Amino acid sequence: SDVCSSDLLATAALNYVPYSVKIVFKSAKLIPTMMVSSCMHKVIYSYREYIAALFLCLGAIGYGYDPGKSSIVTAEYQYLGVLILTISAFCDALVPNIQQDMMKLNNTPAEELMVNTNVVGLVCTIFYMTITGDFFALIRIGIESPDLLGNLSGIGCSLAVAVMCYTTLIKKAGSVAAVSIGTIRKIV
């Protein structure tokens, strides 16, 4: 549910802040991940590691931030957008740490965790799309455009491989290492 919460909140924040602000928050999740890891796993990071993480996040932010492509959003509700993104970043920091705990404490294989997480996400998404009416619109569009199913299947398989690699990385190297590599990947 934290995965869905994070993505839902980050998307909802776009009603209040420009896309470039979302990029900044999403690129800076390494430091909150380290803080949550310190609390959950009793790992102590040195000030040098926090400074290195800060510079890594700043690099990702500098590379991804493009105010020229931002939508114009009124300043009236920007504080609400920043609050929503802060909560989203906290959820982003919780997810890999909880996954690490689940795989370590229960000796759950990464594949099983990934499948369980995605099934819950799928059920929640179908439920939400059914309530909003978007699910039936998607079915209609799928019937009208048969190539859509092939494209969505290809994207789904690619994402499944990526999530499997990320989940395995969390299990083998830990949450902070996985988020660090994810941040470096964004820069590359």
GROMACS elastic network, one bead per residue, 0.5 to 0.9 nm:
[ bonds ]
;  ai    aj funct       b0    kb
    1     4     6  0.51854   500
    1     5     6  0.59541   500
    1     6     6  0.85080   500
    1    95     6  0.89611   500
    1   117     6  0.81531   500
    1   120     6  0.76786   500
    1   121     6  0.72097   500
    1   124     6  0.87229   500
    2     6     6  0.59297   500
    2     7     6  0.85825   500
    2    88     6  0.87844   500
    2    91     6  0.55323   500
    2    92     6  0.73642   500
    2    94     6  0.73657   500
    2    95     6  0.60870   500
    3     6     6  0.52966   500
    3     7     6  0.64300   500
    3     8     6  0.85574   500
    3    91     6  0.71742   500
    3    92     6  0.71045   500
    3    95     6  0.64987   500
    3   117     6  0.84797   500
    3   121     6  0.79764   500
    4     7     6  0.53338   500
    4     8     6  0.58902   500
    4     9     6  0.83609   500
    4   121     6  0.65713   500
    4   124     6  0.82964   500
    4   125     6  0.85914   500
    5     8     6  0.51421   500
    5     9     6  0.58789   500
    5    10     6  0.83874   500
    5    88     6  0.70416   500
    5    91     6  0.69916   500
    5    92     6  0.88702   500
    6     9     6  0.52889   500
    6    10     6  0.60783   500
    6    11     6  0.85941   500
    6    85     6  0.84728   500
    6    87     6  0.76952   500
    6    89     6  0.70302   500
    6    90     6  0.81219   500
    6    91     6  0.53991   500
    6    92     6  0.59857   500
    7    10     6  0.51418   500
    7    11     6  0.61347   500
    7    12     6  0.85079   500
    7    88     6  0.72569   500
    7    92     6  0.86963   500
    8    11     6  0.52520   500
    8    12     6  0.60783   500
    8    13     6  0.86122   500
    8    88     6  0.82567   500
    9    13     6  0.60729   500
    9    14     6  0.89009   500
    9    84     6  0.60416   500
    9    85     6  0.67219   500
    9    87     6  0.76241   500
    9    88     6  0.56418   500
   10    13     6  0.51784   500
   10    14     6  0.69486   500
   10    22     6  0.68365   500
   10    26     6  0.84430   500
   10    81     6  0.86819   500
   10    84     6  0.69869   500
   10    85     6  0.56721   500
   10    87     6  0.87931   500
   10    88     6  0.59293   500
   10    89     6  0.84344   500
   11    14     6  0.55008   500
   11    15     6  0.78755   500
   11    22     6  0.85155   500
   11    85     6  0.89805   500
   12    15     6  0.58525   500
   12    16     6  0.79401   500
   12    81     6  0.79872   500
   12    84     6  0.77602   500
   12    85     6  0.88397   500
   13    16     6  0.54474   500
   13    17     6  0.61798   500
   13    18     6  0.85363   500
   13    19     6  0.88467   500
   13    22     6  0.76425   500
   13    78     6  0.87741   500
   13    80     6  0.77187   500
   13    82     6  0.73493   500
   13    83     6  0.84639   500
   13    84     6  0.57978   500
   13    85     6  0.62734   500
   14    17     6  0.51692   500
   14    18     6  0.60389   500
   14    19     6  0.62200   500
   14    21     6  0.87152   500
   14    22     6  0.73477   500
   14    71     6  0.89802   500
   14    73     6  0.86267   500
   14    81     6  0.70356   500
   15    18     6  0.80027   500
   15    73     6  0.75811   500
   15    77     6  0.87202   500
   15    78     6  0.89175   500
   15    81     6  0.73135   500
   16    73     6  0.62417   500
   16    74     6  0.73327   500
   16    75     6  0.79257   500
   16    76     6  0.83099   500
   16    77     6  0.55067   500
   16    78     6  0.51081   500
   16    79     6  0.79086   500
   16    80     6  0.67087   500
   16    82     6  0.80890   500
   17    20     6  0.81887   500
   17    21     6  0.63812   500
   17    22     6  0.74517   500
   17    71     6  0.83068   500
   17    72     6  0.82768   500
   17    73     6  0.59115   500
   17    74     6  0.80045   500
   17    75     6  0.80396   500
   17    77     6  0.78101   500
   17    78     6  0.53592   500
   17    79     6  0.83671   500
   17    80     6  0.84588   500
   17    81     6  0.53983   500
   17    82     6  0.72385   500
   18    21     6  0.55442   500
   18    22     6  0.69594   500
   18    67     6  0.82652   500
   18    69     6  0.88790   500
   18    70     6  0.52494   500
   18    71     6  0.53285   500
   18    72     6  0.65438   500
   18    73     6  0.61334   500
   18    78     6  0.87797   500
   18    81     6  0.89818   500
   19    22     6  0.50912   500
   19    23     6  0.64148   500
   19    24     6  0.88620   500
   19    65     6  0.89099   500
   19    66     6  0.88770   500
   19    67     6  0.83824   500
   19    69     6  0.79360   500
   19    70     6  0.54645   500
   19    71     6  0.67367   500
   20    24     6  0.64079   500
   20    25     6  0.89062   500
   20    64     6  0.77420   500
   20    65     6  0.54179   500
   20    66     6  0.60270   500
   20    67     6  0.59092   500
   20    68     6  0.88171   500
   20    69     6  0.76031   500
   20    70     6  0.57986   500
   20    71     6  0.85786   500
   21    24     6  0.50676   500
   21    25     6  0.64646   500
   21    26     6  0.86865   500
   21    65     6  0.77420   500
   21    67     6  0.86078   500
   21    70     6  0.85556   500
   21    82     6  0.81789   500
   21    85     6  0.87623   500
   22    25     6  0.52172   500
   22    26     6  0.60781   500
   22    27     6  0.84566   500
   22    81     6  0.89373   500
   22    82     6  0.85692   500
   22    85     6  0.69283   500
   23    26     6  0.51382   500
   23    27     6  0.59406   500
   23    28     6  0.85768   500
   23    60     6  0.89194   500
   23    61     6  0.68992   500
   23    64     6  0.64439   500
   23    65     6  0.64107   500
   23    66     6  0.89651   500
   24    27     6  0.52330   500
   24    28     6  0.63246   500
   24    57     6  0.86178   500
   24    58     6  0.85962   500
   24    60     6  0.81143   500
   24    61     6  0.51922   500
   24    62     6  0.83770   500
   24    64     6  0.75524   500
   24    65     6  0.66386   500
   25    28     6  0.52354   500
   25    29     6  0.67866   500
   25    61     6  0.82815   500
   25    82     6  0.86839   500
   25    85     6  0.65339   500
   25    86     6  0.73755   500
   25    88     6  0.85769   500
   25    89     6  0.66559   500
   26    29     6  0.58288   500
   26    61     6  0.85922   500
   26    85     6  0.82542   500
   26    88     6  0.84959   500
   26    89     6  0.66801   500
   26    92     6  0.83280   500
   27    30     6  0.76845   500
   27    57     6  0.58534   500
   27    58     6  0.79785   500
   27    59     6  0.88315   500
   27    60     6  0.57615   500
   27    61     6  0.56765   500
   27    64     6  0.80531   500
   27   183     6  0.66624   500
   27   186     6  0.81980   500
   28    31     6  0.65486   500
   28    32     6  0.78598   500
   28    53     6  0.87770   500
   28    54     6  0.78593   500
   28    56     6  0.85581   500
   28    58     6  0.74774   500
   28    60     6  0.78455   500
   28    61     6  0.73117   500
   28    89     6  0.79959   500
   28   183     6  0.83723   500
   29    32     6  0.54851   500
   29    33     6  0.61340   500
   29    34     6  0.87232   500
   29    57     6  0.77938   500
   29    89     6  0.58146   500
   29    90     6  0.78308   500
   29    92     6  0.66930   500
   29    93     6  0.62776   500
   29   179     6  0.77418   500
   29   183     6  0.85376   500
   30    33     6  0.50042   500
   30    34     6  0.62254   500
   30    35     6  0.87700   500
   30    53     6  0.66047   500
   30    54     6  0.81534   500
   30    56     6  0.85850   500
   30    57     6  0.70316   500
   30    93     6  0.73800   500
   30   176     6  0.69059   500
   30   179     6  0.59171   500
   30   180     6  0.63196   500
   30   183     6  0.75773   500
   31    34     6  0.50552   500
   31    35     6  0.63353   500
   31    36     6  0.87250   500
   31    50     6  0.69904   500
   31    53     6  0.63619   500
   31    54     6  0.69893   500
   31    57     6  0.81151   500
   31    93     6  0.83205   500
   31   176     6  0.87609   500
   32    36     6  0.61228   500
   32    37     6  0.83962   500
   32    89     6  0.73040   500
   32    90     6  0.65421   500
   32    92     6  0.83405   500
   32    93     6  0.55430   500
   32    94     6  0.85323   500
   33    36     6  0.51737   500
   33    37     6  0.59726   500
   33    38     6  0.85180   500
   33    89     6  0.87821   500
   33    90     6  0.78797   500
   33    92     6  0.75471   500
   33    94     6  0.68450   500
   33    95     6  0.88254   500
   33    96     6  0.79188   500
   33    97     6  0.74250   500
   33   175     6  0.73590   500
   33   176     6  0.62319   500
   33   179     6  0.75755   500
   34    38     6  0.61146   500
   34    39     6  0.87600   500
   34    43     6  0.86363   500
   34    44     6  0.89966   500
   34    45     6  0.76645   500
   34    50     6  0.81198   500
   34    53     6  0.88497   500
   34    93     6  0.78347   500
   34   175     6  0.82546   500
   34   176     6  0.59381   500
   35    38     6  0.50716   500
   35    39     6  0.64968   500
   35    40     6  0.87347   500
   35    45     6  0.87250   500
   35    93     6  0.83211   500
   36    39     6  0.51394   500
   36    40     6  0.59959   500
   36    41     6  0.81499   500
   36    90     6  0.85190   500
   36    93     6  0.65282   500
   36    94     6  0.66281   500
   36    97     6  0.72050   500
   37    40     6  0.51009   500
   37    41     6  0.53491   500
   37    42     6  0.70001   500
   37    43     6  0.64849   500
   37    44     6  0.86982   500
   37    93     6  0.83517   500
   37    94     6  0.83670   500
   37    97     6  0.61705   500
   37   175     6  0.74297   500
   37   176     6  0.73100   500
   38    41     6  0.56438   500
   38    44     6  0.57990   500
   38    45     6  0.74290   500
   39    42     6  0.54931   500
   39    43     6  0.74352   500
   39    44     6  0.89530   500
   40    43     6  0.80376   500
   40    97     6  0.74335   500
   40    98     6  0.85186   500
   40   101     6  0.84892   500
   41    44     6  0.89462   500
   41    97     6  0.82704   500
   41   101     6  0.82714   500
   45    48     6  0.80230   500
   45    49     6  0.60272   500
   45    50     6  0.69433   500
   46    49     6  0.52260   500
   46    50     6  0.65363   500
   46    51     6  0.87127   500
   47    50     6  0.50378   500
   47    51     6  0.61072   500
   47    52     6  0.85331   500
   48    52     6  0.60086   500
   48    53     6  0.84518   500
   49    53     6  0.60688   500
   49    54     6  0.85021   500
   50    54     6  0.60633   500
   50    55     6  0.86752   500
   51    55     6  0.62707   500
   51    56     6  0.85570   500
   52    55     6  0.51965   500
   52    56     6  0.61451   500
   52    57     6  0.86030   500
   53    57     6  0.60776   500
   53    58     6  0.84729   500
   53   180     6  0.78284   500
   54    57     6  0.51190   500
   54    58     6  0.60649   500
   54    59     6  0.85608   500
   55    59     6  0.60573   500
   55    60     6  0.86255   500
   56    59     6  0.50889   500
   56    60     6  0.63926   500
   56    61     6  0.86447   500
   56   180     6  0.81040   500
   56   183     6  0.74332   500
   56   184     6  0.74954   500
   57    60     6  0.50862   500
   57    61     6  0.60451   500
   57    62     6  0.84481   500
   57   180     6  0.89472   500
   57   183     6  0.71486   500
   57   184     6  0.88377   500
   58    62     6  0.58724   500
   58    63     6  0.84055   500
   59    62     6  0.50876   500
   59    63     6  0.61085   500
   59    64     6  0.85232   500
   59   184     6  0.88516   500
   59   187     6  0.72181   500
   60    63     6  0.51653   500
   60    64     6  0.59980   500
   60    65     6  0.82407   500
   60   183     6  0.66277   500
   60   184     6  0.74314   500
   60   186     6  0.66456   500
   60   187     6  0.53414   500
   61    64     6  0.51583   500
   61    65     6  0.55442   500
   61   187     6  0.87114   500
   62    65     6  0.54589   500
   62    66     6  0.83449   500
   63    66     6  0.80885   500
   63   186     6  0.86640   500
   63   187     6  0.64961   500
   64   186     6  0.82085   500
   64   187     6  0.77716   500
   66    69     6  0.58671   500
   66    70     6  0.70981   500
   67    70     6  0.51430   500
   67    71     6  0.85679   500
   68    71     6  0.84980   500
   70    73     6  0.87079   500
   73    76     6  0.85506   500
   73    77     6  0.84866   500
   73    78     6  0.78524   500
   74    77     6  0.67722   500
   74    78     6  0.72282   500
   75    78     6  0.51887   500
   75    79     6  0.81015   500
   76    79     6  0.77761   500
   76    80     6  0.88984   500
   77    80     6  0.53712   500
   77    81     6  0.66720   500
   77    82     6  0.89793   500
   78    82     6  0.62205   500
   78    83     6  0.85878   500
   79    82     6  0.50599   500
   79    83     6  0.61407   500
   79    84     6  0.85958   500
   80    83     6  0.50337   500
   80    84     6  0.61668   500
   80    85     6  0.86077   500
   81    84     6  0.50643   500
   81    85     6  0.61467   500
   81    86     6  0.85481   500
   82    85     6  0.50378   500
   82    86     6  0.60709   500
   82    87     6  0.86870   500
   83    86     6  0.50265   500
   83    87     6  0.63600   500
   83    88     6  0.85948   500
   84    87     6  0.52164   500
   84    88     6  0.61746   500
   84    89     6  0.86749   500
   85    89     6  0.60342   500
   85    90     6  0.85525   500
   86    89     6  0.50581   500
   86    90     6  0.63055   500
   86    91     6  0.87177   500
   87    90     6  0.50591   500
   87    91     6  0.63107   500
   87    92     6  0.86164   500
   88    91     6  0.50389   500
   88    92     6  0.61344   500
   88    93     6  0.86315   500
   89    93     6  0.61737   500
   89    94     6  0.86444   500
   90    94     6  0.62338   500
   90    95     6  0.88136   500
   91    94     6  0.50091   500
   91    95     6  0.62395   500
   92    95     6  0.55403   500
   92    96     6  0.75061   500
   93    96     6  0.65665   500
   93    97     6  0.69513   500
   93   175     6  0.86945   500
   93   179     6  0.87498   500
   94    97     6  0.53007   500
   94    98     6  0.59486   500
   94    99     6  0.84536   500
   95    98     6  0.52862   500
   95    99     6  0.60885   500
   95   100     6  0.85521   500
   95   175     6  0.86637   500
   96   100     6  0.59720   500
   96   101     6  0.85707   500
   96   167     6  0.81394   500
   96   170     6  0.67147   500
   96   174     6  0.80683   500
   96   175     6  0.50553   500
   96   176     6  0.80607   500
   96   178     6  0.80085   500
   96   179     6  0.79126   500
   97   100     6  0.50248   500
   97   101     6  0.62714   500
   97   102     6  0.86498   500
   97   170     6  0.83270   500
   97   174     6  0.78445   500
   97   175     6  0.54186   500
   97   176     6  0.81331   500
   98   101     6  0.50505   500
   98   102     6  0.61124   500
   98   103     6  0.86127   500
   98   175     6  0.87389   500
   99   102     6  0.50538   500
   99   103     6  0.61490   500
   99   104     6  0.84659   500
   99   110     6  0.88749   500
   99   113     6  0.76756   500
   99   167     6  0.78663   500
   99   170     6  0.74756   500
   99   171     6  0.79641   500
   99   175     6  0.80915   500
  100   103     6  0.53061   500
  100   104     6  0.60380   500
  100   105     6  0.84201   500
  100   167     6  0.85588   500
  100   170     6  0.59714   500
  100   171     6  0.57646   500
  100   172     6  0.89960   500
  100   174     6  0.63557   500
  100   175     6  0.63409   500
  101   104     6  0.50898   500
  101   105     6  0.56850   500
  101   106     6  0.79864   500
  101   171     6  0.88363   500
  102   105     6  0.54572   500
  102   106     6  0.57134   500
  102   107     6  0.73219   500
  102   108     6  0.66269   500
  102   113     6  0.81423   500
  103   106     6  0.56755   500
  103   109     6  0.63789   500
  103   110     6  0.68750   500
  103   113     6  0.75242   500
  103   170     6  0.88523   500
  103   171     6  0.64067   500
  104   107     6  0.50888   500
  104   108     6  0.70126   500
  104   171     6  0.73312   500
  105   108     6  0.78233   500
  106   109     6  0.88928   500
  108   111     6  0.83361   500
  108   112     6  0.66552   500
  108   113     6  0.66567   500
  109   112     6  0.53693   500
  109   113     6  0.64625   500
  109   114     6  0.87471   500
  109   168     6  0.84411   500
  109   171     6  0.83765   500
  110   113     6  0.51800   500
  110   114     6  0.61178   500
  110   115     6  0.86623   500
  110   164     6  0.71382   500
  110   165     6  0.89062   500
  110   167     6  0.56792   500
  110   168     6  0.54203   500
  110   169     6  0.88909   500
  110   170     6  0.84932   500
  110   171     6  0.67737   500
  111   114     6  0.51532   500
  111   115     6  0.62088   500
  111   116     6  0.86235   500
  111   164     6  0.65833   500
  111   167     6  0.78010   500
  111   168     6  0.78698   500
  112   115     6  0.52084   500
  112   116     6  0.60991   500
  112   117     6  0.85092   500
  113   116     6  0.51992   500
  113   117     6  0.60282   500
  113   118     6  0.85037   500
  113   167     6  0.79857   500
  114   117     6  0.52318   500
  114   118     6  0.61035   500
  114   119     6  0.85500   500
  114   160     6  0.85749   500
  114   163     6  0.72454   500
  114   164     6  0.66137   500
  114   167     6  0.68800   500
  115   118     6  0.52118   500
  115   119     6  0.60497   500
  115   120     6  0.86511   500
  116   119     6  0.52014   500
  116   120     6  0.63320   500
  116   121     6  0.86215   500
  117   120     6  0.53351   500
  117   121     6  0.62149   500
  117   122     6  0.86422   500
  118   122     6  0.59130   500
  118   123     6  0.85226   500
  119   123     6  0.61808   500
  119   124     6  0.85722   500
  120   123     6  0.52220   500
  120   124     6  0.62020   500
  120   125     6  0.85551   500
  121   124     6  0.51347   500
  121   125     6  0.60114   500
  121   126     6  0.85608   500
  122   125     6  0.50597   500
  122   126     6  0.60673   500
  122   127     6  0.84468   500
  123   126     6  0.52311   500
  123   127     6  0.60734   500
  123   128     6  0.85951   500
  124   127     6  0.50904   500
  124   128     6  0.61207   500
  124   129     6  0.85118   500
  125   128     6  0.51161   500
  125   129     6  0.59510   500
  125   130     6  0.83775   500
  126   129     6  0.50491   500
  126   130     6  0.59118   500
  126   131     6  0.85415   500
  126   135     6  0.67652   500
  127   130     6  0.51647   500
  127   131     6  0.62967   500
  127   132     6  0.87755   500
  127   135     6  0.86136   500
  128   131     6  0.51890   500
  128   132     6  0.62751   500
  128   133     6  0.84843   500
  128   134     6  0.83942   500
  128   135     6  0.83569   500
  129   132     6  0.51745   500
  129   133     6  0.58423   500
  129   136     6  0.80626   500
  130   133     6  0.50277   500
  130   134     6  0.62363   500
  130   135     6  0.50614   500
  130   136     6  0.70280   500
  131   134     6  0.78045   500
  131   135     6  0.82546   500
  132   135     6  0.76647   500
  133   136     6  0.58248   500
  133   137     6  0.66592   500
  133   138     6  0.89401   500
  134   138     6  0.60618   500
  134   139     6  0.86574   500
  135   138     6  0.50694   500
  135   139     6  0.63408   500
  135   140     6  0.87222   500
  136   140     6  0.61823   500
  136   141     6  0.85850   500
  137   140     6  0.50478   500
  137   141     6  0.61496   500
  137   142     6  0.85052   500
  138   141     6  0.50690   500
  138   142     6  0.60061   500
  138   143     6  0.86336   500
  139   143     6  0.62842   500
  139   144     6  0.87029   500
  140   143     6  0.52172   500
  140   144     6  0.63040   500
  140   145     6  0.86331   500
  141   144     6  0.50148   500
  141   145     6  0.59594   500
  141   146     6  0.84687   500
  141   148     6  0.81037   500
  142   145     6  0.51303   500
  142   146     6  0.57897   500
  142   147     6  0.79671   500
  142   148     6  0.59332   500
  142   149     6  0.64559   500
  143   146     6  0.59423   500
  143   148     6  0.87402   500
  143   149     6  0.89495   500
  144   148     6  0.89133   500
  145   148     6  0.56633   500
  145   149     6  0.79786   500
  146   149     6  0.58710   500
  146   150     6  0.73872   500
  147   150     6  0.52785   500
  147   151     6  0.62364   500
  147   152     6  0.86049   500
  148   151     6  0.50933   500
  148   152     6  0.59684   500
  148   153     6  0.83925   500
  149   152     6  0.51623   500
  149   153     6  0.59832   500
  149   154     6  0.85521   500
  150   153     6  0.50874   500
  150   154     6  0.61829   500
  150   155     6  0.86575   500
  151   154     6  0.51329   500
  151   155     6  0.62279   500
  151   156     6  0.85067   500
  152   155     6  0.50649   500
  152   156     6  0.59331   500
  152   157     6  0.85589   500
  153   157     6  0.61103   500
  153   158     6  0.85592   500
  154   157     6  0.52320   500
  154   158     6  0.62141   500
  154   159     6  0.85891   500
  155   158     6  0.51284   500
  155   159     6  0.60814   500
  155   160     6  0.84886   500
  156   159     6  0.51311   500
  156   160     6  0.60247   500
  156   161     6  0.87263   500
  157   161     6  0.63512   500
  157   162     6  0.87006   500
  158   161     6  0.53192   500
  158   162     6  0.63548   500
  158   163     6  0.87427   500
  159   163     6  0.60308   500
  159   164     6  0.83928   500
  160   163     6  0.51605   500
  160   164     6  0.59965   500
  160   165     6  0.85802   500
  161   164     6  0.50464   500
  161   165     6  0.62136   500
  161   166     6  0.86444   500
  162   165     6  0.51893   500
  162   166     6  0.62126   500
  162   167     6  0.86275   500
  163   167     6  0.59630   500
  163   168     6  0.84083   500
  164   167     6  0.51713   500
  164   168     6  0.60726   500
  164   169     6  0.84843   500
  165   168     6  0.51454   500
  165   169     6  0.60916   500
  165   170     6  0.86938   500
  166   170     6  0.62691   500
  166   171     6  0.87473   500
  166   178     6  0.67140   500
  166   179     6  0.88621   500
  166   182     6  0.82907   500
  167   170     6  0.50565   500
  167   171     6  0.63569   500
  167   172     6  0.87268   500
  167   178     6  0.83590   500
  168   171     6  0.50594   500
  168   172     6  0.61081   500
  168   173     6  0.83598   500
  169   172     6  0.51280   500
  169   173     6  0.55808   500
  169   174     6  0.69012   500
  169   175     6  0.80578   500
  169   177     6  0.78986   500
  169   178     6  0.57759   500
  170   173     6  0.55138   500
  170   175     6  0.50346   500
  170   176     6  0.80821   500
  170   177     6  0.73898   500
  170   178     6  0.54620   500
  170   179     6  0.84602   500
  171   174     6  0.57877   500
  171   175     6  0.78665   500
  173   176     6  0.80706   500
  173   177     6  0.59066   500
  173   178     6  0.68469   500
  174   177     6  0.55928   500
  174   178     6  0.62853   500
  174   179     6  0.88087   500
  175   178     6  0.51409   500
  175   179     6  0.61626   500
  175   180     6  0.84879   500
  176   179     6  0.51958   500
  176   180     6  0.59838   500
  176   181     6  0.85679   500
  177   181     6  0.61401   500
  177   182     6  0.84866   500
  178   181     6  0.52004   500
  178   182     6  0.61065   500
  178   183     6  0.86413   500
  179   183     6  0.61050   500
  179   184     6  0.85914   500
  180   183     6  0.51087   500
  180   184     6  0.62566   500
  180   185     6  0.85501   500
  181   185     6  0.60025   500
  181   186     6  0.86474   500
  182   186     6  0.63796   500
  182   187     6  0.88855   500
  183   186     6  0.51660   500
  183   187     6  0.66028   500
  183   188     6  0.88691   500
  184   187     6  0.51293   500
  184   188     6  0.62381   500
  185   188     6  0.50648   500
